Every structure is written in C-alpha cells, then in structure tokens.
C-alpha cells in the first residue's frame, strides 16, 4: 500500500530549501479545510516550490512563506502483515486520528462487491479500518524518523547511513531526547570528512567521532548553537547570488535577504557584519 510518512517541520527547517524534495506532499490546514499539494519542482533561483493540487492546478509558493499551518509528507510504499505495530501520522479514513498506535489484526480480501480492507485495533481494543487505496498516513511503530517524538527524558538510538552523517541530521536528532546513542559504519576519518563538507547553514560539529559518547556530546553542542533565522536568510541569498559564480556582491546579498524576508535592511547589514567579524 502507499502511505504518507510525516516529515518533521519546525522553525529551524521549514524555511530551508533542502528540507523539500520533488514528489513530497505539502498539506495546509486551516480552520475550515485541509488542502494537499504535490511538490512538482523546486526553484533555486526564486526559492519557490511549484505545487500541484488534486485537480491538476499548479501554483508557486515561496519557501519563506511556509508557516506552522503546513505539514510535510513523503509518499512511500508500505508492506503490512497481521501483527504489525503502526502509528497514524495524520487524520485519515473514518475518524482515524493522528498520533494513535494500532496493531494490524486482519487483512481482509475483497471481492467484486467490496474492496480490500485493513482492520486494526488500538491499545483499548477499539477497531478501525480502511482500504489500501485510501489516502492513509501510517508508519511502522517499531522505530521512527528523526524528530518525530519530543521527549527530553528519553534515550534515542540513531542509526546513520553514509549520507545521514552530517550536521543537519545531528540537529534533528537532538530534538527527540537528551541522551543519544549513534551507530554508523563509517570510521572516524570518514565522519570528520563528511562533517567538513556540510553546508554553511547547518551547525558544524568538528568533534564528532565514532562511538556513543561523542554523539551525545555533539547533540548537546548543537542544542546551544542553532543558526539564527536572519543568518539562514543570508545563506539563502548567498546561495542565489552564487548560482553561476564563486563570488558575490555583499550589497546584492543584503538587498536580496531584506526583500525576501521580514527582516529590515539595517538588520541584514548588521547580521552580515557579524558574519564578517566571525570569519576573521
């Protein structure tokens, strides 16, 4: 079956272009309705998403305008068996609420009159059902994506593949718990190289090493070293201004950042000066 996996959004990542990928679903919820759009393309030059609704209509949305009313989902295939533990990541079906855990109790085969049906039961024994073709929002409850749960007291065991060993991932992990145990197949030299290659908008953690204690230390450093929003805006402006060149005009960057955000021109000047001082 096809399901929508929830991607964690907050103030730190919702206005960053690298959070979004083509094919993801962006959902906007208001008091009266819920609208879903598929991301068809991402413009680096204008910092906008090209969205398509269920009727095929397209529209452009500035990434800077994405606020707390939006949720992000990744469409993926999911295989279910009787006995599987799952968690709903959004509202779907007949009153299936978000954040509920279930056990799959029956996979009911349909016929020419009735469609296939998946029956599941919550921790109180209450049953819920939906068809595999429904717009479902489920994920396995044996493990979860980075940042899905927010509990300062829990211990997080994070398994990294090679591409996930970067500062952005570390910043995501720290949202889920105070104690971090990190597991990766890379050696210490490879970890150092991966972190040195990460982009400027993430928190650089030069002391991350192979082993559990270093991951805990790295997550603690990231907790107190988050890039300010105005600096993120400057990063985006620099990215736009260097799309075809390795150099940029500082005045153009400041003007770009001020025009594409709620920050004043003077605020952007002061933030840029702070960046220059740190670079010396």
Secondary structure as GFF3:
##gff-version 3
##sequence-region A 1 280
A	DSSP	beta_strand	2	7	.	.	.	ID=ss1
A	DSSP	three_ten_helix	17	19	.	.	.	ID=ss2
A	DSSP	beta_strand	25	29	.	.	.	ID=ss3
A	DSSP	beta_strand	34	43	.	.	.	ID=ss4
A	DSSP	beta_strand	48	52	.	.	.	ID=ss5
A	DSSP	beta_strand	58	62	.	.	.	ID=ss6
A	DSSP	three_ten_helix	63	65	.	.	.	ID=ss7
A	DSSP	beta_strand	70	77	.	.	.	ID=ss8
A	DSSP	beta_strand	85	88	.	.	.	ID=ss9
A	DSSP	beta_strand	101	108	.	.	.	ID=ss10
A	DSSP	beta_strand	117	122	.	.	.	ID=ss11
A	DSSP	beta_strand	127	130	.	.	.	ID=ss12
A	DSSP	beta_strand	138	140	.	.	.	ID=ss13
A	DSSP	beta_strand	155	160	.	.	.	ID=ss14
A	DSSP	three_ten_helix	162	164	.	.	.	ID=ss15
A	DSSP	alpha_helix	167	173	.	.	.	ID=ss16
A	DSSP	beta_strand	179	184	.	.	.	ID=ss17
A	DSSP	alpha_helix	188	196	.	.	.	ID=ss18
A	DSSP	alpha_helix	212	223	.	.	.	ID=ss19
A	DSSP	alpha_helix	229	241	.	.	.	ID=ss20
A	DSSP	alpha_helix	250	259	.	.	.	ID=ss21
A	DSSP	alpha_helix	265	279	.	.	.	ID=ss22
###
